[in-house]
Amino acid sequence: MSNEHLDVRRCVLPGLSLRKSAYPSELHHLVDAAVAIARSHADEYIRHRVEHQVGD
């Protein structure tokens, strides 16, 4: 989440599960943060990809 390099974000995002059920409860806040970062990202691909992954 802290890596600002666009290519890294584009490569990592498709491999992430963005479902809270895939992680222990103490990490759920990180899932929320990752989704929020992706949804507000300047890159159109990242914004589109996160919506595809979360099913919205």
Secondary structure as UniProt FT lines:
FT   HELIX           6..12
FT   HELIX           13..15
FT   HELIX           20..22
FT   HELIX           25..27
FT   HELIX           28..39
FT   HELIX           44..54
//
